[in-house]
């Protein structure tokens, strides 16, 4: 998946009606790079890549997590 999408570090942002940052999340592919000051995705293609990667991560991790912690709930 990673090689197919060729992503950079991605910072996905959601803004409220007043154009203030409401929610943000980051997917980083370089653990040595500081992601605190990454700019928000401004390119629709980056947002799509972020969503695809996030979905695949949940598909991959969630079944294992549910087996180990059956009483906990994890949501996107």
Secondary structure, DSSP 8 states (H G I E B T S, - for coil): -HHHHT---EEEEEE-TTS-EEEEEEE-S-TTS--TT-----SHHHHHHHHHHHHHHHHHHHHHHHHH-TT-----
